[in-house]
Amino acid sequence: MKRVINYSAGPAGIPLEVLEQARDEMLDWNNTGCSVMEVSHRGKDYDALHMGTMDLFREVAGLPADYHVLFTTGGASMQFLMLPMNYLGEGKEADYILTGNWAQGAAKEAKRYGKISNPANMEVEAGSGKFVAIPKQGELKLNPNAEYVHYTSNNTVEGTQWHYIPDVKGKPLCCDMSSDIFSRPLDFTKFSLFYAGAQKNLGPSGVTVVAVKDEFLAKAHDGLPAMLGYKSYQDKFSMHNTPPCFSIYILNLVLNWIKKNGGLEAIGKMNDKKQKLLYGMVDNSKGYYKGLANTDSRSSMNIDFKLPTAELDDKFVKDAKAAGIVQTKGYRSMGGIRLSAYNAVTIKDVETTVQFMQDFMAKNPA
Ligand SMILES: *Cc1c(COP(=O)(O)O)cnc(C)c1O
């Protein structure tokens, strides 16, 4: 068996121990004599897993009891519309901070449901789709009439990340954490609602986790279609219809893996070490590797850089693959290289990669 060093931006690598456990339990899960995919979602085995995973999520995040954990489908993209659908409408307004591609995507959907303002728009030039920085607290121009403020904690495409939680002056704060959830300790109680598609740091695609504070949930609209209203998810414990059982099972294993590895404190230290190694390589390459994001806004999850020429970018991707380091190609609009070093990428993987980068630079002068 040969496992590669996997820098996929999403769906991303899953910790090896988790995959091994899933493999071992594939034919007989929990002494049921079948896999978790083959039991009723209304039965007691699945029910314990489902409810237990919500509790485990709360535990890892350090969320108090007044937060509800919901499991939705349709990815983070579905949350782009569910959030405004549940809180906006005729005459309602919301703030969307624009720091990248996905933040723009969220704002675009929200516009269907209300008036959207932007406390900051970091697009380098209107229409360019280019973003390199996170705004400073002082730069945020909040709309006093906004029902909530939405931002994207990590910009997966651009390789930028918020290193602070914005102070939104008492407004409900909502966050798309799809690409850096549980990568570091964070005061999750600052958020009225946050969500993440599982396929970057939490497991496979198919399930999206939404955590919502009770007082904010109470303000969601009633009378929405059951599959779109936050309140019906809570009322039915996210089991109005068949949940994505297998994805939730893997999510459970990943959350246990985080716990076993020392929780978010320890995971944060590991990711910090990884990013220091990778950016250290970039910064010490005398300009051979050029980071794409502003230094103070760099992401610990998506490390974006380019080589002296597009030809060398391509050769890097090819040679890396031959060395067992895969999915290093940058996002199509960005070019260059993107190393998505989510939680499942180990320090050892990163050390191997840095050595590869060192060797590549020596063998392929500009
Ligand atoms: C990947 C990603 C999304 C899109 O997620 P889907 O589950 O494919 O809808 C949204 N936001 C961010 C920040 C992402 O990284």
The ligand as an SDF file (V2000), in Angstrom:
LIG
                    3D

 15 15  0  0  0  0  0  0  0  0999 V2000
  -14.9930   24.5960    0.1060 C   0  0  0  0  0  0  0  0  0  0  0  0
  -15.6220   25.8130    0.6340 C   0  0  0  0  0  0  0  0  0  0  0  0
  -16.9670   26.1220    0.4090 C   0  0  0  0  0  0  0  0  0  0  0  0
  -17.8660   25.2810   -0.4670 C   0  0  0  0  0  0  0  0  0  0  0  0
  -18.2240   24.1370    0.1440 O   0  0  0  0  0  0  0  0  0  0  0  0
  -19.2840   23.1220   -0.5030 P   0  0  0  0  0  0  0  0  0  0  0  0
  -19.4140   22.1260    0.6010 O   0  0  0  0  0  0  0  0  0  0  0  0
  -18.6830   22.5700   -1.7440 O   0  0  0  0  0  0  0  0  0  0  0  0
  -20.5350   23.8500   -0.7670 O   0  0  0  0  0  0  0  0  0  0  0  0
  -17.4800   27.2610    0.9950 C   0  0  0  0  0  0  0  0  0  0  0  0
  -16.7310   28.0560    1.7620 N   0  0  0  0  0  0  0  0  0  0  0  0
  -15.4310   27.8130    1.9770 C   0  0  0  0  0  0  0  0  0  0  0  0
  -14.6310   28.7430    2.8190 C   0  0  0  0  0  0  0  0  0  0  0  0
  -14.8370   26.6800    1.4210 C   0  0  0  0  0  0  0  0  0  0  0  0
  -13.5380   26.4360    1.6550 O   0  0  0  0  0  0  0  0  0  0  0  0
  1  2  1  0
  2  3  1  0
  2 14  2  0
  3  4  1  0
  3 10  2  0
  4  5  1  0
  5  6  1  0
  6  7  2  0
  6  8  1  0
  6  9  1  0
 10 11  1  0
 11 12  2  0
 12 13  1  0
 12 14  1  0
 14 15  1  0
M  END
$$$$
